[in-house]
Amino acid sequence: QVQLVESGGGLVQAGGSLRLSCVASGSIFSINAMGWYRQAPYKQRELVAAINSGGSTNYTDSVRGRFTISRDNAKNTMYLQMNRVKPEDTAVYYCNANLTLNWNRAREYHYWGQGTQVTVSS
């Protein structure tokens, strides 16, 4: 069917950078909005950044100016460039996509990736 696969997580020192990727594959007709979420231990999952099919973006206040979300529609891929990371950015980062399928273009489906761990050391 459809898979979202994240990559690029790891351990980084405070002030450093990471680039996350999310590749969507399967019987996809179109991908509408996409987003990066994160969940830290004992906290609720929160939206970090989102991008629509036209490239418009929005960010949560805590990452605005440090993180950049982008997408390559030809590759069904979304990125999150994380700069000047802080220990409070430590979390599992999840990719989310709203998309339509080849066999049902009238309905929008929501998919999640399995998550990638980002750990920022101080």
Order of alpha helices (4+ residues) and beta strands (2+ residues): beta-beta-beta-beta-beta-beta-beta-beta-beta-beta-beta
